[in-house]
C-alpha cells in the first residue's frame, strides 16, 4: 500500500489543531520501547562497550593513515536516517475482564492490593511493550462504581486496576468505544473516559463534545504522522460524542480531515455483535474515504483479514475482528484472538506498510480461574488439556486460525 505525502496545507492544519488539543486528554509522548527492560539493557551493555572501543580504534587508524572516507560516511549516515524512519505498530484484540478474571487477579495480589492483572500478560508483554505504538479496545466499561454500580454478576465493569495494567502493558492508544459501552449509561461512559485519560494514554472512541471529537488524535515520529479514529456501527445514546457509521457524511468528513493532516489513518471500528451483513460495505466506504488500516472488533472472535482496493487506486488493510486479547471464552473460537503487527516506513516520498502479520493468541483459563494470555505458537496439548473449554488441542486451534486468517498474514515465527 502506497500513499503519497500530504501537501503543505496539512502541516498548517496540524499546527492549528494543536491549539485545540491542549484542552483534550491523551497527549502522547514517544517512549523508548526498551527503557523498562533491564535484562535487555544488561545484555546489550557489553556489546555497546565493545562497539565503542572498536570505533575509537578505527578513528585512530583513519587519523594516522589519513584515509577517512567522507563519502562513505555520508552514505552510511543517509542509510541510517532512512532506516530510522520506521514506526512499529501493534493492534491487539479487546480487553474484556469479568468476575472470573477479577477473582484470579485478586488471588495474585496476595492482599497487598485489590487486584494484580499484569502477570496474566507476561507472555505477550515484550511484543506489545517493545513496539513504537500499540492500540487496544476496552470491550467493557471501566467506570467508578459510584457512576456505574455493579449489582449483577452478568454486568461487566472492569476495576480501575485493569486499566492501569493495560497502560503498564505498553498500550499507547485505548479505544473506549467497545461492544459493551451501551450497558453503563452516560455517567459510566464519562467515568471510563476520565479513567483512561488519567493514565495519560491517547483516548479515542468517546469525546466530550463536537470540538473534542474534531480534534483528531495524531501520533508523530521521525516526521511520519499517524491519525487514529474510532467508529461504532451503532453508537449508544449519550451526551458525549461517539462517532457512528450510520452517519456517513460525518464519517467521510472526519476521515478526509484526518487524511489531510496525517500520512496514515488508522480506524478502530466496533461492530454490532449480531452481524448486520454490512461490515464489508462499511469497510469499503472507510477505505474509499481515505482510511489506510481498518481494525474491527465484535467482542467475540477472530475475523477475516484482507487488502481491499480504495478510491485512490491503492489498497487498504482490513482486519474485520481481532477477537479479545483477554476474556472468558466459552468455546474454541472465543478464546482465540490476534495481535496485528506492521511497520510504517517512508520510502521515495511515499508511506509504505511493510511486514504486516497477525500473531494468533490464546486466552488460557482453567477451572481454578488461572488466566494466561499465550501466543498460539507456544501453546501445546498439555496446556490445552487443562483449559476450562474441554476438547481442545493445539492443532484444532491452529486449524481455526488458518480457516479465518489467510496464510499471507500469519506470522512465520
C-alpha positions in Angstrom: 0.0 0.0 0.0 1.5 3.4 -1.0 0.1 6.8 -0.2 1.8 10.0 -1.4 2.9 12.5 1.2 0.3 15.2 2.0 0.5 18.8 0.9 1.9 21.7 2.9 -1.6 22.6 4.0 -1.6 19.5 6.2 1.2 21.0 8.3 -0.7 24.2 8.7 -3.8 22.3 9.8 -1.8 20.2 12.2 -0.4 23.4 13.8 -3.9 24.8 14.1 -5.3 21.6 15.7 -2.5 21.7 18.4 -4.2 24.7 19.8 -7.4 22.7 20.3 -5.6 19.6 21.6 -4.2 21.4 24.6 -7.5 21.0 26.4 -8.0 17.4 25.3 -6.9 14.3 27.1 -4.4 11.8 25.6 -1.3 13.9 24.8 1.0 11.2 23.7 4.7 11.1 24.3 7.1 9.0 22.2 8.5 6.4 24.6 11.7 4.4 24.4 10.4 0.9 23.8 13.3 -0.8 25.7 13.7 1.7 28.6 11.9 -0.6 31.0 13.6 -3.9 30.1 16.7 -4.1 32.3 17.5 -7.6 31.2 17.9 -6.4 27.6 20.0 -3.4 28.8 22.3 -5.7 30.7 22.7 -7.9 27.7 23.4 -5.1 25.3 25.8 -3.2 27.6 29.0 -5.3 26.9 28.2 -5.2 23.1 27.9 -1.4 23.3 31.2 -1.0 25.1 32.9 -3.3 22.6 31.5 -1.3 19.7 32.6 2.0 21.3 36.2 0.6 21.7 36.2 -0.6 18.1 35.0 2.8 17.0 37.9 4.5 18.8 40.5 2.2 17.3 39.0 2.8 13.8 39.1 6.6 14.3 42.8 6.3 15.4 43.7 4.2 12.4 42.0 6.6 10.0 43.7 9.6 11.6 47.1 8.0 11.2 46.6 6.9 7.6 44.6 9.9 6.5 42.3 7.6 4.6 39.0 8.6 6.3 36.3 8.2 3.6 33.9 11.1 3.9 31.8 10.0 1.1 31.3 6.6 2.6 30.4 8.2 6.0 27.8 10.4 4.3 26.3 7.4 2.6 26.2 5.5 5.8 24.5 8.4 7.6 21.9 8.7 4.9 21.2 4.9 5.1 20.8 5.2 8.8 18.4 8.2 8.5 16.3 6.2 6.1 16.3 3.2 8.4 15.2 5.3 11.3 12.0 6.4 9.6 10.2 3.3 10.6 7.4 3.0 13.0 6.4 -0.3 14.5 2.7 -0.6 15.2 0.8 -3.3 17.1 -3.0 -3.6 17.5 -4.3 -6.2 19.9 -7.8 -7.7 20.5 -10.1 -6.2 23.1 -9.9 -6.3 26.9 -13.0 -7.9 28.4 -12.3 -8.5 32.1 -15.1 -10.2 34.0 -15.6 -11.5 37.6 -13.7 -14.8 37.0 -10.7 -12.8 35.8 -11.1 -10.4 38.7 -11.0 -13.4 41.1 -7.7 -14.6 39.7 -6.3 -11.0 39.8 -7.3 -10.7 43.5 -5.6 -14.0 44.3 -2.4 -12.8 42.5 -2.4 -9.6 44.6 -1.9 -11.6 47.8 -3.7 -8.9 49.8 -1.1 -6.2 49.0 -3.6 -4.5 46.8 -7.0 -5.3 45.4 -6.0 -6.8 42.0 -2.9 -7.7 40.1 -3.5 -8.2 36.3 -0.2 -7.6 34.7 1.3 -11.1 35.1 -1.5 -12.6 33.1 0.0 -10.9 30.0 3.6 -11.9 30.7 4.0 -14.0 27.5 2.9 -11.1 25.2 4.4 -8.3 27.2 7.5 -7.9 25.0 5.5 -7.9 21.8 3.3 -5.1 23.0 5.8 -3.1 25.1 8.6 -3.2 22.5 6.7 -1.5 19.7 6.5 2.2 19.0 2.8 2.5 19.3 0.2 -0.1 20.4 -3.6 0.1 20.4 -6.4 -1.9 22.1 -10.1 -1.6 22.8 -11.9 -1.7 26.1 -14.8 -4.2 25.4 -16.4 -3.2 28.7 -16.6 0.0 30.8 -14.1 0.7 33.4 -16.1 3.2 35.4 -16.1 4.4 39.0 -18.6 2.2 40.9 -20.4 5.4 42.0 -21.1 6.3 38.4 -21.9 2.7 37.4 -22.7 0.4 40.3 -22.5 -3.3 39.6 -25.4 -5.2 41.1 -25.4 -8.3 38.9 -22.6 -10.8 38.2 -23.6 -10.7 34.5 -22.8 -7.0 34.3 -19.2 -6.2 33.5 -17.5 -3.1 34.9 -13.7 -3.5 34.9 -11.8 -2.3 38.0 -9.5 0.6 37.7 -6.6 -1.7 38.3 -7.3 -3.3 35.0 -6.9 0.0 33.2 -3.6 0.6 35.0 -2.4 -2.9 33.8 -3.4 -2.1 30.2 -1.3 1.1 30.3 1.6 -0.7 32.1 1.5 -3.4 29.4 2.6 -0.7 26.9 -0.6 0.3 25.1 -0.4 3.9 24.0 -3.9 4.3 22.4 -7.1 3.0 24.1 -10.4 2.9 22.3 -13.2 3.2 24.8 -16.0 2.5 22.4 -16.2 -1.3 22.9 -19.2 -3.6 22.3 -20.5 -3.2 25.9 -20.3 0.6 26.0 -24.1 0.8 25.9 -24.5 -1.1 29.2 -23.2 1.5 31.6 -25.2 4.7 30.7 -23.9 8.2 30.2 -22.3 8.5 33.6 -20.4 5.2 33.1 -19.1 6.3 29.7 -17.9 9.6 31.1 -16.2 7.9 34.1 -14.5 5.4 31.8 -13.1 8.1 29.6 -11.9 10.1 32.6 -10.1 7.0 33.9 -8.4 6.3 30.6 -7.3 10.0 30.4 -5.8 9.7 33.9 -3.4 7.1 32.6 -2.0 9.7 30.1 -2.5 7.4 27.1 -4.3 8.5 23.9 -8.0 8.1 24.2 -10.3 7.6 21.3 -13.9 6.4 20.9 -15.9 8.8 23.1 -15.4 12.6 23.2 -16.5 15.4 25.5 -18.2 17.4 22.7 -18.0 18.1 18.9 -14.9 20.2 19.4 -13.1 17.4 21.2 -14.3 14.9 18.5 -13.0 17.1 15.7 -9.6 17.2 17.4 -8.2 14.1 15.6 -5.6 12.3 17.7 -2.2 12.2 15.8 1.0 10.4 16.7 4.2 11.6 15.1 7.6 10.0 14.9 10.5 10.9 12.6 8.2 13.1 10.5 5.6 10.3 10.0 2.1 11.2 11.3 -0.5 8.6 12.2 -4.1 9.6 12.8 -6.4 7.5 15.0 -10.1 7.4 14.5 -12.9 5.3 16.1 -16.4 4.4 14.9 -19.2 2.2 16.2 -21.6 0.5 13.8 -24.3 2.0 16.0 -23.5 4.3 18.9 -25.4 4.3 22.2 -27.3 7.5 23.2 -25.0 9.7 25.2 -24.3 13.4 25.9 -20.8 12.5 24.8 -19.9 12.3 21.1 -19.5 8.7 19.9 -18.9 8.6 16.1 -21.2 6.2 14.3 -21.0 4.6 10.9 -24.7 5.3 10.4 -23.8 9.0 9.8 -21.8 8.6 6.5 -21.3 12.3 5.9 -19.8 12.9 9.3 -17.6 9.8 8.9 -16.4 11.0 5.5 -15.6 14.4 6.8 -13.7 13.1 9.7 -11.6 10.7 7.6 -10.9 13.2 4.9 -9.6 15.7 7.5 -7.5 13.0 9.2 -6.1 12.0 5.8 -5.2 15.7 5.1 -3.2 16.2 8.4 -1.6 12.7 8.6 0.3 10.2 6.4 -1.5 7.2 7.7 -5.1 6.9 9.0 -6.0 4.0 11.3 -9.7 3.4 12.1 -10.8 1.3 15.0 -14.3 0.0 14.3 -16.7 -1.7 16.8 -19.3 -3.8 15.0 -22.6 -4.9 16.3 -22.2 -8.3 18.0 -25.0 -9.6 15.8 -23.5 -9.3 12.3 -25.7 -7.0 10.2 -24.0 -8.1 7.0 -22.8 -4.6 6.2 -19.2 -4.9 7.5 -17.6 -5.2 4.1 -19.7 -2.3 2.8 -18.7 -0.1 5.8 -15.0 -1.1 5.4 -15.1 -0.3 1.7 -16.5 3.1 2.4 -13.9 3.9 5.0 -11.2 2.8 2.6 -12.6 5.0 -0.2 -12.7 8.0 2.2 -9.0 7.5 2.9 -8.5 5.1 5.8 -5.4 3.0 5.4 -5.8 0.5 8.2 -9.2 -0.7 9.4 -9.3 -2.9 12.5 -12.6 -4.2 13.7 -14.0 -5.8 16.9 -17.2 -7.6 17.6 -16.4 -8.7 21.1 -16.2 -12.4 20.3 -13.8 -14.0 17.8 -11.2 -13.6 15.1 -12.4 -12.3 11.7 -11.1 -12.3 8.2 -8.1 -10.1 7.1 -7.7 -8.8 3.6 -6.4 -6.0 1.4 -9.2 -4.1 -0.4 -8.9 -1.6 -3.2 -9.8 2.0 -2.4 -10.9 5.0 -4.5 -7.3 6.3 -4.9 -6.4 3.1 -6.8 -4.3 1.8 -3.8 -5.1 -0.8 -1.2 -6.3 -0.5 2.4 -5.8 -3.2 5.1 -8.9 -4.6 6.8 -8.9 -6.9 9.8 -12.6 -7.4 10.5 -12.1 -8.6 14.1 -9.1 -9.3 16.3 -11.2 -11.0 19.0 -10.4 -10.4 22.6 -6.9 -10.4 24.0 -8.3 -11.5 27.3 -11.8 -12.7 28.1 -13.6 -15.8 29.5 -14.2 -17.5 26.2 -16.6 -20.5 26.3 -15.6 -22.3 23.1 -12.5 -22.7 20.9 -13.4 -19.7 18.7 -13.9 -17.2 21.5 -10.6 -18.0 23.3 -8.6 -17.0 20.1 -7.6 -13.5 19.3 -4.8 -11.8 17.3 -2.2 -9.1 17.5 -1.7 -7.2 14.3 1.9 -6.2 13.7 3.1 -3.9 11.0 5.8 -1.3 10.1 5.1 2.1 8.6 8.1 3.3 6.6 8.9 6.2 4.4 10.4 5.3 1.0 11.0 7.5 -2.0 8.4 10.1 -1.0 5.7 7.5 -0.2 4.5 6.0 3.0 4.6 2.2 2.9 3.1 -0.5 5.1 5.5 -3.4 5.5 5.9 -6.7 7.4 2.1 -7.0 8.0 1.4 -10.0 10.2 -1.1 -11.3 12.7 0.1 -13.2 15.7 -2.6 -15.7 16.9 -3.2 -15.5 20.7 -4.9 -18.0 23.1 -6.6 -16.9 26.4 -5.8 -19.8 28.6 -8.0 -20.3 31.7 -8.6 -23.3 34.0 -11.4 -24.3 36.3 -9.5 -22.6 39.1 -9.6 -19.3 37.2 -5.9 -19.4 36.3 -5.7 -17.0 33.3 -2.8 -16.6 31.0 -2.5 -14.9 27.6 -0.3 -17.1 25.4 0.9 -17.0 21.8 -0.6 -19.9 19.9 2.8 -21.0 18.6 3.8 -21.7 22.2 0.6 -23.4 23.1 0.7 -27.2 23.4 -1.7 -30.1 24.1 -0.5 -30.3 27.7 -1.8 -26.8 28.3 -4.9 -27.3 26.2 -5.9 -30.3 28.3 -6.1 -28.0 31.4 -8.3 -25.4 29.7 -11.8 -24.7 31.0 -13.0 -25.3 27.5 -12.9 -29.0 27.0 -11.8 -31.0 24.0 -9.1 -28.5 22.9 -5.9 -29.4 21.1 -3.2 -27.1 19.7 -3.8 -28.4 16.2 -7.5 -27.7 16.4 -6.9 -24.1 17.4 -4.4 -23.7 14.6 -6.9 -25.0 12.1 -9.5 -22.5 13.3 -7.0 -19.7 12.8 -5.9 -20.8 9.3 -9.5 -21.1 8.2 -10.1 -17.4 9.1 -6.7 -15.6 8.5 -5.1 -16.0 5.1 -1.6 -17.5 5.2 0.0 -14.3 3.9 -0.9 -12.6 7.2 0.2 -15.3 9.6 3.5 -14.6 11.4 6.0 -17.3 10.5 8.0 -17.5 13.7 
